[in-house]
Amino acid sequence: DSRDKDEVSGFTARAQAAGEAKNLTQMHEAAERLHDWTARRLGERR
């Protein structure tokens, strides 16, 4: 459904941001956003 498609694009965007980071600080911040996003999604489905 559309929620699954939104989840995939949300994950992909955050993962790409971590991969495209220009320095360690940007990578760390992007990874934290990805981790937080994933934790929220897992929490919603419990």
PDB file of N, CA, C and O in Angstrom:
ATOM      1  N   ASP A   1       0.834  -1.190   0.000  1.00  0.00           N
ATOM      2  CA  ASP A   1       0.000   0.000   0.000  1.00  0.00           C
ATOM      3  C   ASP A   1       0.876   1.250   0.000  1.00  0.00           C
ATOM      4  O   ASP A   1       2.103   1.155  -0.028  1.00  0.00           O
ATOM      5  N   SER A   2       0.251   2.405   0.031  1.00  0.00           N
ATOM      6  CA  SER A   2       1.015   3.652  -0.079  1.00  0.00           C
ATOM      7  C   SER A   2       1.909   3.878   1.135  1.00  0.00           C
ATOM      8  O   SER A   2       2.966   4.497   1.016  1.00  0.00           O
ATOM      9  N   ARG A   3       1.501   3.388   2.291  1.00  0.00           N
ATOM     10  CA  ARG A   3       2.344   3.554   3.487  1.00  0.00           C
ATOM     11  C   ARG A   3       3.667   2.809   3.303  1.00  0.00           C
ATOM     12  O   ARG A   3       4.722   3.329   3.664  1.00  0.00           O
ATOM     13  N   ASP A   4       3.619   1.610   2.750  1.00  0.00           N
ATOM     14  CA  ASP A   4       4.852   0.860   2.506  1.00  0.00           C
ATOM     15  C   ASP A   4       5.756   1.598   1.526  1.00  0.00           C
ATOM     16  O   ASP A   4       6.971   1.649   1.717  1.00  0.00           O
ATOM     17  N   LYS A   5       5.171   2.165   0.485  1.00  0.00           N
ATOM     18  CA  LYS A   5       5.964   2.909  -0.502  1.00  0.00           C
ATOM     19  C   LYS A   5       6.607   4.135   0.153  1.00  0.00           C
ATOM     20  O   LYS A   5       7.768   4.447  -0.112  1.00  0.00           O
ATOM     21  N   ASP A   6       5.848   4.826   1.006  1.00  0.00           N
ATOM     22  CA  ASP A   6       6.404   5.977   1.714  1.00  0.00           C
ATOM     23  C   ASP A   6       7.543   5.552   2.632  1.00  0.00           C
ATOM     24  O   ASP A   6       8.540   6.265   2.751  1.00  0.00           O
ATOM     25  N   GLU A   7       7.405   4.401   3.280  1.00  0.00           N
ATOM     26  CA  GLU A   7       8.454   3.920   4.174  1.00  0.00           C
ATOM     27  C   GLU A   7       9.731   3.611   3.401  1.00  0.00           C
ATOM     28  O   GLU A   7      10.829   3.932   3.855  1.00  0.00           O
ATOM     29  N   VAL A   8       9.589   2.995   2.248  1.00  0.00           N
ATOM     30  CA  VAL A   8      10.768   2.667   1.440  1.00  0.00           C
ATOM     31  C   VAL A   8      11.470   3.939   0.993  1.00  0.00           C
ATOM     32  O   VAL A   8      12.693   4.034   1.092  1.00  0.00           O
ATOM     33  N   SER A   9      10.724   4.909   0.509  1.00  0.00           N
ATOM     34  CA  SER A   9      11.360   6.147   0.050  1.00  0.00           C
ATOM     35  C   SER A   9      11.957   6.921   1.219  1.00  0.00           C
ATOM     36  O   SER A   9      12.995   7.564   1.064  1.00  0.00           O
ATOM     37  N   GLY A  10      11.319   6.871   2.387  1.00  0.00           N
ATOM     38  CA  GLY A  10      11.873   7.538   3.566  1.00  0.00           C
ATOM     39  C   GLY A  10      13.183   6.920   4.002  1.00  0.00           C
ATOM     40  O   GLY A  10      14.136   7.631   4.320  1.00  0.00           O
ATOM     41  N   PHE A  11      13.236   5.599   4.018  1.00  0.00           N
ATOM     42  CA  PHE A  11      14.469   4.901   4.379  1.00  0.00           C
ATOM     43  C   PHE A  11      15.555   5.195   3.356  1.00  0.00           C
ATOM     44  O   PHE A  11      16.691   5.503   3.716  1.00  0.00           O
ATOM     45  N   THR A  12      15.204   5.100   2.085  1.00  0.00           N
ATOM     46  CA  THR A  12      16.181   5.308   1.013  1.00  0.00           C
ATOM     47  C   THR A  12      16.781   6.708   1.081  1.00  0.00           C
ATOM     48  O   THR A  12      17.995   6.868   0.949  1.00  0.00           O
ATOM     49  N   ALA A  13      15.951   7.712   1.284  1.00  0.00           N
ATOM     50  CA  ALA A  13      16.443   9.091   1.351  1.00  0.00           C
ATOM     51  C   ALA A  13      17.420   9.267   2.500  1.00  0.00           C
ATOM     52  O   ALA A  13      18.452   9.920   2.345  1.00  0.00           O
ATOM     53  N   ARG A  14      17.103   8.690   3.649  1.00  0.00           N
ATOM     54  CA  ARG A  14      17.986   8.832   4.803  1.00  0.00           C
ATOM     55  C   ARG A  14      19.281   8.040   4.620  1.00  0.00           C
ATOM     56  O   ARG A  14      20.349   8.501   5.021  1.00  0.00           O
ATOM     57  N   ALA A  15      19.194   6.868   4.027  1.00  0.00           N
ATOM     58  CA  ALA A  15      20.396   6.070   3.771  1.00  0.00           C
ATOM     59  C   ALA A  15      21.294   6.768   2.749  1.00  0.00           C
ATOM     60  O   ALA A  15      22.517   6.764   2.896  1.00  0.00           O
ATOM     61  N   GLN A  16      20.702   7.363   1.724  1.00  0.00           N
ATOM     62  CA  GLN A  16      21.490   8.082   0.719  1.00  0.00           C
ATOM     63  C   GLN A  16      22.182   9.289   1.336  1.00  0.00           C
ATOM     64  O   GLN A  16      23.327   9.589   0.999  1.00  0.00           O
ATOM     65  N   ALA A  17      21.497   9.981   2.234  1.00  0.00           N
ATOM     66  CA  ALA A  17      22.101  11.142   2.884  1.00  0.00           C
ATOM     67  C   ALA A  17      23.346  10.732   3.663  1.00  0.00           C
ATOM     68  O   ALA A  17      24.347  11.448   3.657  1.00  0.00           O
ATOM     69  N   ALA A  18      23.288   9.591   4.328  1.00  0.00           N
ATOM     70  CA  ALA A  18      24.464   9.108   5.059  1.00  0.00           C
ATOM     71  C   ALA A  18      25.594   8.780   4.083  1.00  0.00           C
ATOM     72  O   ALA A  18      26.758   9.068   4.359  1.00  0.00           O
ATOM     73  N   GLY A  19      25.256   8.187   2.960  1.00  0.00           N
ATOM     74  CA  GLY A  19      26.267   7.825   1.973  1.00  0.00           C
ATOM     75  C   GLY A  19      26.871   9.010   1.254  1.00  0.00           C
ATOM     76  O   GLY A  19      28.008   8.938   0.787  1.00  0.00           O
ATOM     77  N   GLU A  20      26.129  10.101   1.158  1.00  0.00           N
ATOM     78  CA  GLU A  20      26.595  11.281   0.434  1.00  0.00           C
ATOM     79  C   GLU A  20      27.227  12.333   1.341  1.00  0.00           C
ATOM     80  O   GLU A  20      27.604  13.410   0.880  1.00  0.00           O
ATOM     81  N   ALA A  21      27.341  12.025   2.614  1.00  0.00           N
ATOM     82  CA  ALA A  21      27.904  12.979   3.568  1.00  0.00           C
ATOM     83  C   ALA A  21      29.315  13.381   3.152  1.00  0.00           C
ATOM     84  O   ALA A  21      30.091  12.560   2.662  1.00  0.00           O
ATOM     85  N   LYS A  22      29.629  14.640   3.351  1.00  0.00           N
ATOM     86  CA  LYS A  22      30.929  15.176   2.949  1.00  0.00           C
ATOM     87  C   LYS A  22      31.987  15.036   4.045  1.00  0.00           C
ATOM     88  O   LYS A  22      33.183  15.139   3.773  1.00  0.00           O
ATOM     89  N   ASN A  23      31.549  14.802   5.272  1.00  0.00           N
ATOM     90  CA  ASN A  23      32.511  14.647   6.363  1.00  0.00           C
ATOM     91  C   ASN A  23      31.898  13.763   7.448  1.00  0.00           C
ATOM     92  O   ASN A  23      30.733  13.373   7.367  1.00  0.00           O
ATOM     93  N   LEU A  24      32.688  13.464   8.442  1.00  0.00           N
ATOM     94  CA  LEU A  24      32.255  12.549   9.492  1.00  0.00           C
ATOM     95  C   LEU A  24      31.060  13.094  10.270  1.00  0.00           C
ATOM     96  O   LEU A  24      30.173  12.329  10.649  1.00  0.00           O
ATOM     97  N   THR A  25      31.023  14.390  10.511  1.00  0.00           N
ATOM     98  CA  THR A  25      29.911  14.982  11.249  1.00  0.00           C
ATOM     99  C   THR A  25      28.607  14.825  10.481  1.00  0.00           C
ATOM    100  O   THR A  25      27.594  14.431  11.058  1.00  0.00           O
ATOM    101  N   GLN A  26      28.619  15.125   9.193  1.00  0.00           N
ATOM    102  CA  GLN A  26      27.416  14.961   8.377  1.00  0.00           C
ATOM    103  C   GLN A  26      26.982  13.504   8.336  1.00  0.00           C
ATOM    104  O   GLN A  26      25.790  13.206   8.402  1.00  0.00           O
ATOM    105  N   MET A  27      27.943  12.598   8.227  1.00  0.00           N
ATOM    106  CA  MET A  27      27.617  11.179   8.179  1.00  0.00           C
ATOM    107  C   MET A  27      26.970  10.744   9.495  1.00  0.00           C
ATOM    108  O   MET A  27      25.982  10.010   9.498  1.00  0.00           O
ATOM    109  N   HIS A  28      27.532  11.198  10.598  1.00  0.00           N
ATOM    110  CA  HIS A  28      27.000  10.841  11.910  1.00  0.00           C
ATOM    111  C   HIS A  28      25.574  11.367  12.081  1.00  0.00           C
ATOM    112  O   HIS A  28      24.698  10.642  12.554  1.00  0.00           O
ATOM    113  N   GLU A  29      25.342  12.614  11.702  1.00  0.00           N
ATOM    114  CA  GLU A  29      24.005  13.201  11.826  1.00  0.00           C
ATOM    115  C   GLU A  29      23.001  12.463  10.950  1.00  0.00           C
ATOM    116  O   GLU A  29      21.880  12.198  11.385  1.00  0.00           O
ATOM    117  N   ALA A  30      23.388  12.130   9.728  1.00  0.00           N
ATOM    118  CA  ALA A  30      22.494  11.401   8.830  1.00  0.00           C
ATOM    119  C   ALA A  30      22.218   9.999   9.364  1.00  0.00           C
ATOM    120  O   ALA A  30      21.090   9.512   9.281  1.00  0.00           O
ATOM    121  N   ALA A  31      23.232   9.360   9.904  1.00  0.00           N
ATOM    122  CA  ALA A  31      23.042   8.020  10.472  1.00  0.00           C
ATOM    123  C   ALA A  31      22.115   8.067  11.678  1.00  0.00           C
ATOM    124  O   ALA A  31      21.299   7.164  11.863  1.00  0.00           O
ATOM    125  N   GLU A  32      22.227   9.100  12.497  1.00  0.00           N
ATOM    126  CA  GLU A  32      21.315   9.245  13.637  1.00  0.00           C
ATOM    127  C   GLU A  32      19.879   9.439  13.166  1.00  0.00           C
ATOM    128  O   GLU A  32      18.954   8.875  13.750  1.00  0.00           O
ATOM    129  N   ARG A  33      19.684  10.233  12.114  1.00  0.00           N
ATOM    130  CA  ARG A  33      18.326  10.432  11.582  1.00  0.00           C
ATOM    131  C   ARG A  33      17.765   9.118  11.052  1.00  0.00           C
ATOM    132  O   ARG A  33      16.587   8.821  11.246  1.00  0.00           O
ATOM    133  N   LEU A  34      18.607   8.331  10.384  1.00  0.00           N
ATOM    134  CA  LEU A  34      18.176   7.033   9.876  1.00  0.00           C
ATOM    135  C   LEU A  34      17.828   6.104  11.035  1.00  0.00           C
ATOM    136  O   LEU A  34      16.812   5.410  10.992  1.00  0.00           O
ATOM    137  N   HIS A  35      18.655   6.088  12.054  1.00  0.00           N
ATOM    138  CA  HIS A  35      18.403   5.241  13.221  1.00  0.00           C
ATOM    139  C   HIS A  35      17.096   5.647  13.911  1.00  0.00           C
ATOM    140  O   HIS A  35      16.280   4.788  14.246  1.00  0.00           O
ATOM    141  N   ASP A  36      16.897   6.935  14.120  1.00  0.00           N
ATOM    142  CA  ASP A  36      15.670   7.420  14.760  1.00  0.00           C
ATOM    143  C   ASP A  36      14.443   7.078  13.930  1.00  0.00           C
ATOM    144  O   ASP A  36      13.420   6.655  14.469  1.00  0.00           O
ATOM    145  N   TRP A  37      14.544   7.260  12.622  1.00  0.00           N
ATOM    146  CA  TRP A  37      13.422   6.957  11.726  1.00  0.00           C
ATOM    147  C   TRP A  37      13.071   5.477  11.805  1.00  0.00           C
ATOM    148  O   TRP A  37      11.898   5.116  11.895  1.00  0.00           O
ATOM    149  N   THR A  38      14.091   4.621  11.772  1.00  0.00           N
ATOM    150  CA  THR A  38      13.869   3.171  11.835  1.00  0.00           C
ATOM    151  C   THR A  38      13.246   2.782  13.170  1.00  0.00           C
ATOM    152  O   THR A  38      12.320   1.972  13.205  1.00  0.00           O
ATOM    153  N   ALA A  39      13.732   3.340  14.249  1.00  0.00           N
ATOM    154  CA  ALA A  39      13.194   3.027  15.578  1.00  0.00           C
ATOM    155  C   ALA A  39      11.722   3.414  15.673  1.00  0.00           C
ATOM    156  O   ALA A  39      10.920   2.675  16.246  1.00  0.00           O
ATOM    157  N   ARG A  40      11.366   4.563  15.118  1.00  0.00           N
ATOM    158  CA  ARG A  40       9.949   4.971  15.134  1.00  0.00           C
ATOM    159  C   ARG A  40       9.096   3.978  14.359  1.00  0.00           C
ATOM    160  O   ARG A  40       8.010   3.611  14.808  1.00  0.00           O
ATOM    161  N   ARG A  41       9.576   3.542  13.203  1.00  0.00           N
ATOM    162  CA  ARG A  41       8.796   2.602  12.386  1.00  0.00           C
ATOM    163  C   ARG A  41       8.634   1.266  13.096  1.00  0.00           C
ATOM    164  O   ARG A  41       7.548   0.686  13.081  1.00  0.00           O
ATOM    165  N   LEU A  42       9.684   0.778  13.710  1.00  0.00           N
ATOM    166  CA  LEU A  42       9.602  -0.497  14.425  1.00  0.00           C
ATOM    167  C   LEU A  42       8.677  -0.381  15.628  1.00  0.00           C
ATOM    168  O   LEU A  42       7.951  -1.321  15.953  1.00  0.00           O
ATOM    169  N   GLY A  43       8.704   0.765  16.284  1.00  0.00           N
ATOM    170  CA  GLY A  43       7.836   0.985  17.437  1.00  0.00           C
ATOM    171  C   GLY A  43       6.370   1.021  17.057  1.00  0.00           C
ATOM    172  O   GLY A  43       5.520   0.571  17.826  1.00  0.00           O
ATOM    173  N   GLU A  44       6.061   1.550  15.882  1.00  0.00           N
ATOM    174  CA  GLU A  44       4.668   1.631  15.434  1.00  0.00           C
ATOM    175  C   GLU A  44       4.086   0.258  15.152  1.00  0.00           C
ATOM    176  O   GLU A  44       2.872   0.076  15.248  1.00  0.00           O
ATOM    177  N   ARG A  45       4.907  -0.696  14.813  1.00  0.00           N
ATOM    178  CA  ARG A  45       4.413  -1.997  14.373  1.00  0.00           C
ATOM    179  C   ARG A  45       4.383  -3.032  15.483  1.00  0.00           C
ATOM    180  O   ARG A  45       3.966  -4.165  15.243  1.00  0.00           O
ATOM    181  N   ARG A  46       4.804  -2.687  16.672  1.00  0.00           N
ATOM    182  CA  ARG A  46       4.808  -3.653  17.776  1.00  0.00           C
ATOM    183  C   ARG A  46       3.438  -3.801  18.358  1.00  0.00           C
ATOM    184  O   ARG A  46       3.247  -4.573  19.298  1.00  0.00           O
TER     185      ARG A  46
END
